Amino acid sequence: IPPPPTKENLDFADLAIIDISKINSAEGKAQLVQDVRNAMNTIGFFYVINHGYTQEQTRRIFDIAEIPFRVSDDEKQKYVAKMKENGSYQGYKPRQYWHIDAGIRDQIEHYNINSDVTAKEHPEALRPFLPEVDAFARHNHFNVLLPLLRLLALGLELPEETFVEKHTFGSDLSDSWIRMMKYYPRTAEDEEKTKNVWLKGHTDFGSLTLLWSQPVSALQILDPQGRWKWVKHIDNALVVNAGEALEFLSGRFYKGTIHRVRQPPADQRGLTRLGVFYFALFDDDVKLVPLQESPVLQRVGIIRRTPDDRAPSMGTYRKGRIAAYGQTVLKEGKEKGVEEEEVAGVLIRHYN
């Protein structure tokens, strides 16, 4: 049974609510193109509702998501992801793997499953539930991700399948994945040293992230005015945000918004926060350069993070970002409270 949402008066972000079921009519689809384009061009985050999963189906997935964390430590060790070696999250990310701040390491554990759930072996306790996990991966990909990618392509006045063609499902080129993630409460000393930040301000590195909304408030986004705003829980909704790869291909027309995770409000402290995600990435061979053929980009201009001739592929960028995150020594940036590193020729900023 999920805990109740916070009753505290938090400063919540005003995010668009996208009713994806409207895509089935010409009029509704035309309106969604405008709404999704505007949300991604300004805030970079929005909600999706009426996505085809019932409340009961969603709760079932959260129940299944608990299973990897009940596995013994010895068995978990067999399935630890080779993040630094292979630049892949497939498997477990143990607690205290990432450095957060002031010598404090994270209290976050997650288990990651490729969109092709048969790509790797899984802990024994999870195996009976793999058909349901597979159905969940396919629902995220085909019923949510692909419709959104079509809307985003139309928002750039590009052919509808432009982004879809760069997201093959379950192929050797695809590293999109499901994440089951647990945030464990921390000591008062750790909270003080990290200023209550559980995960520094960052942008995701893929194309789109689909977060299944859950009631423990902790996610914040940095709004265009430079203010941290909480993301409010909506029952059976998804929270969708753009990643850097989509920002690269759209010439920064679609924004990869900075977000962080911090200590929950007072009435939810002490709770363990369970998250379920679908992280979508372009295929590994896609070069991360702007789609200059877009009439929209030709009108508004293109902002590049790196010269086209030095732009990495999705695979190179993915491996570099995963291997470096929480492991490298960051340098002080030009802006106050911003730390920097370079990955695959791209400057990455972390907001502390």
Stockholm file with secondary structure:
# STOCKHOLM 1.0

chainA/1-352         IPPPPTKENLDFADLAIIDISKINSAEGKAQLVQDVRNAMNTIGFFYVINHGYTQEQTRRIFDIAEIPFRVSDDEKQKYVAKMKENGSYQGYKPRQYWHIDAGIRDQIEHYNINSDVTAKEHPEALRPFLPEVDAFARHNHFNVLLPLLRLLALGLELPEETFVEKHTFGSDLSDSWIRMMKYYPRTAEDEEKTKNVWLKGHTDFGSLTLLWSQPVSALQILDPQGRWKWVKHIDNALVVNAGEALEFLSGRFYKGTIHRVRQPPADQRGLTRLGVFYFALFDDDVKLVPLQESPVLQRVGIIRRTPDDRAPSMGTYRKGRIAAYGQTVLKEGKEKGVEEEEVAGVLIRHYN
#=GR chainA/1-352 SS CCCCCCCSCCCBCCCEEEEGGGGGSHHHHHHHHHHHHHHHHHTSEEEEECCSCCHHHHHHHHHHHTGGGGSCHHHHHHTBCCHHHHSCCCEEECTTCSEEETTEECCEEEEEEESSTTSSCCCGGGGGGHHHHHHHHHIIIIIIIHHHHHHHHHHTTCCTTTTGGGCCSSSTTCCCEEEEEEECCCCHHHHHHTTTEEEEEECCSSSEEEEECCSSCCEEEECTTSCEEECCCCTTCEEEEECHHHHHHTTTSSCCCCEEEECCCGGGTTCCEEEEEEEECCCTTCBCCCCTTCHHHHHHCCCCSSCGGGCCBHHHHHHHHHHHTTTSCCEECSSTTEEEEEETTEEEEEEC
#=GC SS_cons         CCCCCCCSCCCBCCCEEEEGGGGGSHHHHHHHHHHHHHHHHHTSEEEEECCSCCHHHHHHHHHHHTGGGGSCHHHHHHTBCCHHHHSCCCEEECTTCSEEETTEECCEEEEEEESSTTSSCCCGGGGGGHHHHHHHHHIIIIIIIHHHHHHHHHHTTCCTTTTGGGCCSSSTTCCCEEEEEEECCCCHHHHHHTTTEEEEEECCSSSEEEEECCSSCCEEEECTTSCEEECCCCTTCEEEEECHHHHHHTTTSSCCCCEEEECCCGGGTTCCEEEEEEEECCCTTCBCCCCTTCHHHHHHCCCCSSCGGGCCBHHHHHHHHHHHTTTSCCEECSSTTEEEEEETTEEEEEEC
//
